[in-house]
Amino acid sequence: MKERKINLFYIVLYIIVGILYCLLFYELIIQLNVFLNCTYYLLILMYFLLGIIIYLKKHKYLFIIYLGWLIILLFSRISKSGINFNFYLPNWLKYIHKNKIIMLNVYGNILLFIPMGYFLKDKISYGTIIIIFLELMQYITSRGLFDIVDIVLNHIGLYIGWMGVKIWEKIKKKKNKKSNLKKN
């Protein structure tokens, strides 16, 4: 009975998050016209795949879902192509809560790479390689800019995810240590 309540809780939580996810991406894709229209349906499909993987407890596939989600978001944007080495972030920060596009760009570039910090854990230098590779691919495929500000923001997200893992591991280690002391 208790397990059934927990499963019901997670199903309801998954549905609520799914609705919020759909509303957020509807705003990004349909209202702000930042992405191609097909992106909305691809992201919803990815969310359902994520739910199936979690339900089936096939966690080893989470990184693949994350990379698919990342590639969809990075390569289905409506954007200029080129190279930008101007560091305009300090100017943008003045308008971050006044302009939706700036806010989404700054927060989006950070949030997109937090999971990568989690997945890479002790191989954080691979994150730099992946970030630069993705920026180069956006330029080469004419799906976006090779932008120094994006690289900096992506790294902030990467390190937030990595620090989260390190903090979690310390907490877990302390908890295990206390648990072992109580047993003895």
QUISUL-V710539 format. One record per backbone hydrogen bond with DSSP energy under -1.0 kcal/mol. CO is the residue of the C=O (numbers start at 0). NH is the residue of the N-H. E is the energy in kcal/mol with one decimal. If there is no record, write none. Layout:
BEGIN
CO:NH:E / CO:NH:E
END
This chain:
BEGIN
0:4:-1.8 / 1:5:-2.1 / 2:6:-2.6 / 3:7:-2.3 / 4:8:-2.4 / 5:9:-2.3 / 6:10:-2.2 / 7:11:-2.6 / 8:12:-2.7 / 9:13:-2.6 / 10:14:-2.1 / 11:15:-2.6 / 12:16:-2.8 / 13:17:-2.2 / 14:18:-2.3 / 15:19:-2.3 / 16:20:-2.8 / 17:21:-2.5 / 18:22:-2.4 / 19:23:-2.6 / 20:24:-2.5 / 21:25:-2.0 / 22:26:-2.0 / 23:27:-2.1 / 24:28:-2.9 / 25:29:-1.8 / 25:30:-1.7 / 26:31:-2.3 / 27:33:-1.9 / 33:77:-3.3 / 35:38:-1.5 / 36:39:-1.1 / 37:41:-2.0 / 38:42:-2.6 / 39:43:-1.8 / 40:44:-2.2 / 41:45:-2.2 / 42:46:-2.1 / 43:47:-2.1 / 44:48:-2.4 / 45:49:-2.4 / 46:50:-2.1 / 47:51:-2.3 / 48:52:-2.6 / 49:53:-2.5 / 50:54:-2.6 / 51:55:-2.6 / 52:57:-2.5 / 57:60:-2.2 / 58:61:-1.7 / 60:64:-2.1 / 61:65:-2.8 / 62:66:-2.7 / 63:67:-2.4 / 64:68:-2.6 / 65:69:-2.7 / 66:70:-2.7 / 67:71:-2.4 / 68:72:-2.3 / 69:73:-2.5 / 70:74:-2.3 / 75:35:-2.8 / 81:145:-2.7 / 83:147:-2.2 / 85:87:-1.3 / 87:91:-1.9 / 88:92:-2.3 / 91:94:-1.8 / 94:97:-1.7 / 94:98:-1.8 / 98:102:-2.5 / 99:103:-2.9 / 100:104:-2.2 / 101:105:-2.7 / 102:106:-2.5 / 103:107:-2.0 / 104:108:-2.1 / 105:109:-1.4 / 106:110:-3.2 / 107:111:-2.5 / 109:112:-1.1 / 112:116:-1.4 / 113:117:-1.4 / 114:118:-2.9 / 115:119:-2.7 / 116:120:-1.2 / 119:122:-3.3 / 122:125:-1.6 / 123:126:-1.1 / 124:128:-1.5 / 125:129:-2.7 / 126:130:-2.8 / 127:131:-2.5 / 128:132:-2.5 / 129:133:-2.8 / 130:134:-2.3 / 131:135:-2.6 / 132:136:-2.6 / 133:137:-2.1 / 134:138:-1.7 / 135:139:-3.0 / 136:140:-2.7 / 137:142:-2.4 / 137:143:-1.1 / 138:141:-1.1 / 144:146:-1.1 / 145:83:-3.1 / 146:150:-1.9 / 147:151:-2.1 / 148:152:-2.7 / 149:153:-2.9 / 150:154:-1.9 / 151:155:-1.9 / 152:156:-2.0 / 153:157:-2.6 / 154:158:-2.7 / 155:159:-2.0 / 156:160:-2.4 / 157:161:-2.1 / 158:162:-2.9 / 159:163:-2.3 / 160:164:-1.8 / 161:165:-2.2 / 162:166:-2.8 / 163:167:-2.4 / 164:168:-2.7 / 165:169:-2.0 / 166:170:-2.4 / 167:171:-2.7 / 168:172:-2.4 / 169:173:-2.5 / 170:174:-2.4 / 171:175:-2.5 / 172:176:-2.3 / 173:177:-2.5 / 174:178:-2.3 / 175:179:-2.4 / 176:180:-1.9 / 177:181:-2.0 / 178:182:-1.5 / 179:183:-1.4
END
